[in-house]
Each structure stands twice: as C-alpha cells, then as structure tokens.
Amino acid sequence: MSKPQSTSNLNSDAASLDAAADQAIAACGGDAREAVKALLIANEFLEREMEERVSRGYIRGVKHGRFSTYSG
C-alpha cells in the first residue's frame, strides 16, 4: 500500500496542474473550450497509439500460464 502524500506535495501537484491548465488555455488563444477539445483529441491520439503498441494477445486477454494473477 502506498504512503499518503504530504500536504506540501499535494499543493505542489495542484499548482503544477493549474500551471499546465493555464498553458493549455493560453496555447488555444485563451479559449478554454478549445483547450478542452485539443486535450480530448490529444488523449484519443495517445490511446490509439497505445493500442497499436500493445500486443493483440494482451488486448484479447490471452493467458499463457507464464504469469498468474491474483483472483480473489
């Protein structure tokens, strides 16, 4: 189990997210709606790229017995 983050780390993460959001909005000319659309398109691109790189067997859920997972 992971340790809880300290308050200063959470504040730092929140500040980083705010800065990234501000950058995305600025890159879209200050239009937040356009920034959201651009981020959705980028996310879709990354999902498709990831699907192309992951083996077809993994996607189908083929088990080779080499790795066992905890089932309960």
ZAKE-820202 format. One record per residue: residue in three letters; x, y negated, z negated of N, C-alpha, C in turn. Coordinates in Angstrom, 1 decimal, m for minus. Layout:
REM ZAKE-820202
+------+--------+--------+--------+--------+--------+--------+--------+--------+--------+
! rest !    n.x !    n.y !    n.z !   ca.x !   ca.y !   ca.z !    c.x !    c.y !    c.z !
+------+--------+--------+--------+--------+--------+--------+--------+--------+--------+
!  ALA !      X !      Y !      Z !      X !      Y !      Z !      X !      Y !      Z !
...
+------+--------+--------+--------+--------+--------+--------+--------+--------+--------+
REM end
This chain:
REM ZAKE-820202
+------+--------+--------+--------+--------+--------+--------+--------+--------+--------+
! rest !    n.x !    n.y !    n.z !   ca.x !   ca.y !   ca.z !    c.x !    c.y !    c.z !
+------+--------+--------+--------+--------+--------+--------+--------+--------+--------+
!  MET !    0.8 !    1.2 !    0.0 !    0.0 !    0.0 !    0.0 !    0.9 !   m1.2 !    0.0 !
!  SER !    0.5 !   m2.3 !    0.7 !    1.4 !   m3.4 !    0.8 !    1.1 !   m4.4 !   m0.3 !
!  LYS !    2.1 !   m5.2 !   m0.6 !    2.0 !   m6.2 !   m1.7 !    1.2 !   m7.4 !   m1.2 !
!  PRO !    0.5 !   m8.0 !   m2.1 !   m0.3 !   m9.2 !   m1.7 !    0.7 !  m10.3 !   m1.4 !
!  GLN !    0.4 !  m11.1 !   m0.4 !    1.3 !  m12.3 !   m0.1 !    1.1 !  m13.3 !   m1.2 !
!  SER !    2.2 !  m14.1 !   m1.4 !    2.1 !  m15.2 !   m2.4 !    1.4 !  m16.3 !   m1.8 !
!  THR !    0.9 !  m17.2 !   m2.6 !    0.1 !  m18.4 !   m2.2 !    0.9 !  m19.2 !   m1.2 !
!  SER !    2.2 !  m19.4 !   m1.5 !    3.1 !  m20.2 !   m0.6 !    3.2 !  m19.6 !    0.8 !
!  ASN !    3.3 !  m18.3 !    0.9 !    3.3 !  m17.6 !    2.2 !    2.0 !  m17.8 !    2.9 !
!  LEU !    0.9 !  m17.7 !    2.2 !   m0.4 !  m17.8 !    2.8 !   m0.6 !  m19.3 !    3.3 !
!  ASN !   m0.1 !  m20.2 !    2.6 !   m0.2 !  m21.6 !    3.0 !    0.7 !  m21.8 !    4.2 !
!  SER !    1.8 !  m21.2 !    4.3 !    2.7 !  m21.3 !    5.4 !    2.1 !  m20.7 !    6.6 !
!  ASP !    1.5 !  m19.5 !    6.5 !    0.8 !  m18.9 !    7.6 !   m0.4 !  m19.7 !    8.1 !
!  ALA !   m1.1 !  m20.3 !    7.2 !   m2.2 !  m21.2 !    7.6 !   m1.7 !  m22.4 !    8.4 !
!  ALA !   m0.6 !  m23.0 !    7.9 !    0.0 !  m24.2 !    8.6 !    0.5 !  m23.8 !   10.0 !
!  SER !    1.1 !  m22.6 !   10.1 !    1.5 !  m22.1 !   11.4 !    0.4 !  m21.9 !   12.3 !
!  LEU !   m0.7 !  m21.4 !   11.8 !   m1.9 !  m21.2 !   12.7 !   m2.5 !  m22.5 !   13.1 !
!  ASP !   m2.5 !  m23.5 !   12.2 !   m3.0 !  m24.8 !   12.6 !   m2.2 !  m25.4 !   13.6 !
!  ALA !   m0.9 !  m25.3 !   13.5 !    0.1 !  m25.9 !   14.5 !   m0.1 !  m25.2 !   15.8 !
!  ALA !   m0.3 !  m23.9 !   15.8 !   m0.5 !  m23.2 !   17.1 !   m1.8 !  m23.6 !   17.8 !
!  ALA !   m2.8 !  m23.7 !   16.9 !   m4.1 !  m24.2 !   17.5 !   m4.0 !  m25.6 !   18.1 !
!  ASP !   m3.3 !  m26.4 !   17.4 !   m3.1 !  m27.8 !   17.9 !   m2.4 !  m27.8 !   19.2 !
!  GLN !   m1.4 !  m26.9 !   19.3 !   m0.6 !  m26.8 !   20.6 !   m1.5 !  m26.3 !   21.7 !
!  ALA !   m2.3 !  m25.3 !   21.4 !   m3.2 !  m24.7 !   22.5 !   m4.2 !  m25.8 !   23.0 !
!  ILE !   m4.7 !  m26.6 !   22.0 !   m5.7 !  m27.6 !   22.4 !   m5.0 !  m28.7 !   23.2 !
!  ALA !   m3.8 !  m29.1 !   22.8 !   m3.0 !  m30.1 !   23.5 !   m2.6 !  m29.7 !   24.9 !
!  ALA !   m2.3 !  m28.4 !   25.0 !   m2.0 !  m27.8 !   26.4 !   m3.1 !  m27.9 !   27.3 !
!  CYS !   m4.3 !  m27.9 !   26.8 !   m5.6 !  m28.0 !   27.6 !   m6.2 !  m29.4 !   27.6 !
!  GLY !   m5.3 !  m30.4 !   27.5 !   m5.8 !  m31.8 !   27.6 !   m6.7 !  m32.2 !   26.4 !
!  GLY !   m6.6 !  m31.6 !   25.3 !   m7.4 !  m32.0 !   24.1 !   m8.8 !  m31.4 !   24.1 !
!  ASP !   m9.1 !  m30.5 !   25.1 !  m10.4 !  m29.9 !   25.2 !  m10.4 !  m28.5 !   24.5 !
!  ALA !  m11.0 !  m28.4 !   23.3 !  m11.0 !  m27.2 !   22.5 !  m11.7 !  m26.0 !   23.2 !
!  ARG !  m12.7 !  m26.3 !   24.0 !  m13.5 !  m25.3 !   24.7 !  m12.5 !  m24.7 !   25.8 !
!  GLU !  m11.8 !  m25.5 !   26.5 !  m10.9 !  m25.0 !   27.5 !   m9.8 !  m24.2 !   26.8 !
!  ALA !   m9.3 !  m24.6 !   25.7 !   m8.3 !  m23.9 !   25.0 !   m8.8 !  m22.5 !   24.6 !
!  VAL !  m10.0 !  m22.4 !   24.1 !  m10.6 !  m21.1 !   23.8 !  m10.7 !  m20.2 !   25.0 !
!  LYS !  m11.1 !  m20.7 !   26.1 !  m11.2 !  m20.0 !   27.3 !   m9.8 !  m19.5 !   27.8 !
!  ALA !   m8.8 !  m20.3 !   27.7 !   m7.5 !  m19.9 !   28.1 !   m7.0 !  m18.8 !   27.2 !
!  LEU !   m7.2 !  m18.9 !   25.9 !   m6.8 !  m17.9 !   25.0 !   m7.5 !  m16.6 !   25.2 !
!  LEU !   m8.8 !  m16.6 !   25.6 !   m9.5 !  m15.4 !   25.9 !   m9.0 !  m14.7 !   27.1 !
!  ILE !   m8.6 !  m15.5 !   28.1 !   m8.0 !  m15.0 !   29.4 !   m6.7 !  m14.4 !   29.1 !
!  ALA !   m5.9 !  m15.0 !   28.3 !   m4.5 !  m14.5 !   27.9 !   m4.7 !  m13.2 !   27.1 !
!  ASN !   m5.6 !  m13.1 !   26.2 !   m5.9 !  m11.9 !   25.5 !   m6.3 !  m10.8 !   26.4 !
!  GLU !   m7.2 !  m11.0 !   27.3 !   m7.6 !  m10.0 !   28.3 !   m6.4 !   m9.5 !   29.1 !
!  PHE !   m5.5 !  m10.4 !   29.5 !   m4.3 !  m10.0 !   30.3 !   m3.5 !   m9.1 !   29.5 !
!  LEU !   m3.2 !   m9.5 !   28.2 !   m2.4 !   m8.6 !   27.3 !   m3.0 !   m7.3 !   27.1 !
!  GLU !   m4.3 !   m7.2 !   26.9 !   m5.0 !   m5.9 !   26.7 !   m4.8 !   m5.0 !   27.9 !
!  ARG !   m5.0 !   m5.6 !   29.1 !   m4.8 !   m4.8 !   30.3 !   m3.4 !   m4.3 !   30.5 !
!  GLU !   m2.4 !   m5.2 !   30.2 !   m1.0 !   m4.8 !   30.3 !   m0.7 !   m3.7 !   29.3 !
!  MET !   m1.3 !   m3.8 !   28.1 !   m1.0 !   m2.7 !   27.1 !   m1.6 !   m1.4 !   27.6 !
!  GLU !   m2.8 !   m1.4 !   28.2 !   m3.4 !   m0.2 !   28.7 !   m2.6 !    0.4 !   29.7 !
!  GLU !   m1.9 !   m0.4 !   30.6 !   m1.1 !    0.2 !   31.6 !    0.2 !    0.8 !   31.0 !
!  ARG !    0.6 !    0.4 !   29.9 !    1.9 !    0.9 !   29.3 !    1.7 !    2.1 !   28.4 !
!  VAL !    0.5 !    2.3 !   27.9 !    0.2 !    3.4 !   27.0 !   m0.1 !    4.6 !   27.9 !
!  SER !    0.4 !    5.8 !   27.4 !    0.1 !    7.0 !   28.2 !   m1.3 !    7.3 !   28.3 !
!  ARG !   m1.7 !    7.9 !   29.4 !   m3.1 !    8.3 !   29.6 !   m3.5 !    9.4 !   28.6 !
!  GLY !   m2.6 !   10.3 !   28.2 !   m3.0 !   11.2 !   27.2 !   m3.3 !   10.6 !   25.9 !
!  TYR !   m2.6 !    9.6 !   25.5 !   m2.9 !    8.9 !   24.2 !   m4.2 !    8.2 !   24.3 !
!  ILE !   m4.5 !    7.6 !   25.4 !   m5.8 !    6.9 !   25.6 !   m7.0 !    7.9 !   25.5 !
!  ARG !   m6.8 !    9.1 !   26.1 !   m7.8 !   10.2 !   26.1 !   m7.9 !   10.9 !   24.8 !
!  GLY !   m6.9 !   10.7 !   23.9 !   m6.9 !   11.4 !   22.6 !   m6.4 !   12.8 !   22.7 !
!  VAL !   m5.5 !   13.1 !   23.7 !   m5.0 !   14.5 !   23.8 !   m4.0 !   14.7 !   22.6 !
!  LYS !   m4.2 !   15.9 !   22.0 !   m3.3 !   16.2 !   20.9 !   m2.4 !   17.4 !   21.3 !
!  HIS !   m1.1 !   17.2 !   21.1 !   m0.1 !   18.3 !   21.5 !    0.3 !   19.1 !   20.3 !
!  GLY !   m0.2 !   18.8 !   19.1 !    0.3 !   19.5 !   17.9 !    1.6 !   19.0 !   17.4 !
!  ARG !    2.2 !   18.1 !   18.1 !    3.5 !   17.6 !   17.7 !    3.4 !   16.7 !   16.5 !
!  PHE !    2.4 !   15.9 !   16.4 !    2.1 !   15.0 !   15.3 !    0.8 !   15.4 !   14.7 !
!  SER !    0.7 !   15.5 !   13.4 !   m0.5 !   15.7 !   12.8 !   m1.0 !   14.5 !   12.0 !
!  THR !   m2.2 !   14.2 !   12.0 !   m2.8 !   13.0 !   11.4 !   m3.6 !   13.5 !   10.2 !
!  TYR !   m3.7 !   12.7 !    9.2 !   m4.5 !   12.9 !    8.0 !   m5.9 !   12.9 !    8.4 !
!  SER !   m6.7 !   13.9 !    8.0 !   m8.1 !   14.0 !    8.4 !   m9.0 !   14.0 !    7.2 !
!  GLY !   m8.5 !   13.6 !    6.1 !   m9.5 !   13.5 !    5.1 !   m9.2 !   13.9 !    3.7 !
+------+--------+--------+--------+--------+--------+--------+--------+--------+--------+
REM end
